[in-house]
Amino acid sequence: MKKVIFTQDWMAMHPYEKPNEVDQYYTELANEIYHALDEACFTHQFKNVEDAKQLALSIAGYFEDVISGAGIWKTFTAECKKRYGSYLPFYENEDDFVPNTLNEDVPAYDPEEINFADIKFLCWHHYQQSTYIQEAVPFLFSTMTLAAKLAYNLLDKEYETAPENERLITYLSEMPVLENQNEEEEKQLDEIHRRDTLAWFHYGCYFNVGNRQRLQFALQQMANSPQGLTEPMAYSVQMEMTIASRSNLLALTSLEWLEKITAEMLPTSFGRTRNSRRRLRRWRRA
């Protein structure tokens, strides 16, 4: 299998720099996902191969999120359920679901698990983001469905053995601590961590497709303007987009999403351990 996604591509989606064996695992998985999408000819629908690679990386990021219990996707589907009565935008009512050869063996939607519908939504969302097409794309439905099913089958096979990313969970749920720090140092550390976390979530997290490209486009436009682009101007634009942009899913800012995600991660509401989730999964499918 030809390797098209490398460790640095995977690390660009994470808030830390040094990879470990968990990151190596998900890098390899992202390559397998890419080839599954390619087998369905879905990668051919993207004008830029980098966009197709980003889709594979994001599906791997979604899987890592579910396996590790980071709560990012779970927070999104809970918000969808609260707003629209369904776990995903455009998701069919289960009572009206029409079975076919690609979905007849797919379990009912479970917000605690990986879902075929999640992956299909990610395929649609990435295609829409890369092409700026806002409406439905019926000519792609069969290709998209096949791509999602092949990717889902791959993740379903890996579900029992995939490793949790404990570093990601620690980063999201705990503030870094310095020994013998005073109150002022603690406040500064807290502020830096919050700023860095917000910037990572807005521009790096698999959940926020396209924000990095939007920033690059805005900066390029300013650089080409008569007044040009200075470093302070670039920083100002970056911070304004990080804090105020509503280009994310459901038009929430990144800060609003992080507040919901961290609330989801509280011990009283933060799901089950990986092993208990997997035991329950086996019981449900028995």
N, C-alpha and C positions, 0 to 999 in steps of 0.2 A: 504494500500500500504506500503510495507516494505521500510524503509528508508535506502538507501545504500550510499548516498552522504550527507555529513555533512557540517555545516557552515565553519569549518576550511578548508575543501577541496575547497570551493568556494573562501574563502579569500586568499588562496595561489595564486590565479590568479590575485590579485589586489595589487595596490601600497600603500594601507593603511591597517591598522590592525584591527580597531574596526568595527564590523558589525553593520548595522542598518536595518530598516525594508525593505529597497530595497534589501539588500543582503539576507535577509531571504526569500524574494519572489523568487529570482533567485535560491537560494539553493533548494527550494521546486520544482521549475520548472525543475531544472536539474534532480531531482529524477523522475519526471514524464517523462522526455525525456528518461532517462535510461530504464524505464519500457516499454516505447514505442519501443525502440530498442530491448529490450528483447523479447517483443511480436513477433517481426519479426524474432527472433532467430539470430539476428546479433551479439549480445553480445557473443554468443557461439563461434564465429569465432576467438575471441581473446584468446591467450594462457593465458594471465594474466588479471584477472578481473579489475585490476587497469587501464589497457589500455582502457577497455570498459567504465569505469567510467569517464576517462579523455575525451573520445569522447562526452559523455553526457554533461560534464562540458563545453567543447569547443563549442558545439552547443548552450548551454545557453549563453555563452560569446558572441558568434556571434549575438544572438538575442538582448542581452543587448546593444551591439555596435550599431546595426541598430536602435533600439528604442531610444537610448540616443543621436544618432547623433555623435558618437565618430569619425567616418570616417575611421576606421581602415580597415574594409572589403571593403568599398567603394573605398578607395585608391588602394587596391589590384586589384579590378575588373577594375578600370580605367586604371591601368598600363597594365593589360592583354589586354584590348581593344586597347590600344595604340600599344602594341607589336604585337599582334596576330590577331586583328580584331574581337575578341570575348571576352565576359566578364569573361570567365573561361577557363583554359587549358582544352582541349579535348571537350569543349562545342559544341554541334551540331549546325549547321546553322539552324535557325528557319525555313527556306524554305524546309529543308530536314528532319525536325523533324517527327518522326514516332509515332503517338499517340497510346497509349494502355490504358488498364483499370486503370493503376496507374497514368497516366499523362494527361488523356484526359480533366480533369477539372482544370488543372494547368494554371494560367495566363501566358502570355508571360513574358520573363525576364525583370525585372525592377530594375535598379541599386539603386533606392531609397527605395526599399522594401526588405522584406524577400523573398527568392526564393527557390523553390524546388531544383533547380540545385545547389544552394550554399550548401545546406545540404547534397545532394548526393556527392558533391565534398569533403566536410569535412569527410564524412564516408569513402570514398576511401582513402583520404590522411592519416587519422588516422590508417586505416588498413595497408597501405603501410609502414608508419613509425614504426608501432609496429612489423611488420613481416620482414621488410627490403626487401620486394618484390618490384621490380622496374617496372615490366611489368604489363600488364592488367591482371585482375583476372576474366575471364568470368564465372567461376563456381559460383561466388558470386554476379553476376550482379542482379539477380532477388531478392535475399535476401537484398542486399544493397538498391535497388530501393524501396522495401517495407518498409524497416527501415526508409529511408529518407522521404517517403510519410507520414508515421505515425507521425514522428517528425514534419514534415511541418504542418500537420493538427492541431497538438497541438499548435504550435506557431501561426498559422493563427487565431485560436480561441482566443488566448491571446493578439493579436496585439493591439486591441482597448483600452485595460485597463492596459497593462504592464507599470510599472513605469520607468521613466528615472533615470539613475544613475548620478546625478548632481556632485557628488564628483569626479567621474572618469573624467568627462568633465573638471571640474575645475583643476584637477591635470595635465591633458594634455595641457590645454590652458593657464594656469596662473602660474607664479612663486609665491611661498610663500613670503609674505612680513613681515618684522619685523619693528615695530615702532621705529623711531629715529635711524635707522641704518645708518652707514656711508658708503662711497663708497666701502671701502675694505670689510666690512661685506657683502655688497650686492653682490660683486663679488664672495666671498666665498660661499654664499648661492646659487647663480646661478650655480656655479660649482657642488656643492653637489646635487642640484636638478637634473641637467642634468645627472650626473653619476648614481644617483638612478633610474631615469626614464629609462635610457638606460638598466640598469641591470634588472629592472622589465620587460621591454618590451621583452628583449632577453630570459629571463628564466621563466617568469611568465605569460605573456599574452597568451590568448587562441590561438592567431595567430601563435605562434612559437612552435609548437608541437615538442617535442623531444630534445630541446636544454639542458634542465636540465639533462636529462638522458645522453646526450653526455658528459656533464661536469663531471657527476659522474663516467662515464666509464673511462674518461681520467685520473681523479684523482686516481681511483682505480688501473689503470695500473701503474701509477707512484708510488703508495704506495707499489705495489708488486715488483717493480724493485729493483736492488741491492742498488741504491743510496737512495731509500726511498723517502718520501714526507714530506717536511717541510711546515709550514704555509706561509712563503713568497713565496715559489714555487707554492703553491695552489692558492694564490691570483694572482700571475703573470699569471698562466694558465687561471684562470677565467676571468681576464681583457682582455687577448689576445683574447679569444673566444668571449667575449662580443663585442669587437670592430671590430675584423677582420673576424669572422666566416661568411661564405656564405652558411650555411646550411638552411637558411630560404627559403620560397617560392620565386621563380624567382631569386634565388641566389643573392639577395641584402643583404647587411649587415643590422643589426638592426638600425644603425645610419642613413643609407640611407632611410630605411623605415620611421623612425620617422621624418626625414626632409620632406618627401612627405606627411605624415599624418598631420603634423602641418601646412603645406602650405594649405592643403585641409580644415583645420579648420578656416582659415582666414574668417572674416565676409563677404567678397565679394564673396566667393565661397562655403561657408559652408552650403549648403542645406537649408531646411526650418525647422520651428519649428515642434515639434511633432504633435500638433493639426492640423496645416495646412497640414502636410503630410498625416494624417489620413483622413481628410476631402477629400483630393484629391483622396485617395485610394478608399473611398466609392463611389465617383463620377465615377471613372474609372470602378468600378465593377457593377455599377447600370445598 
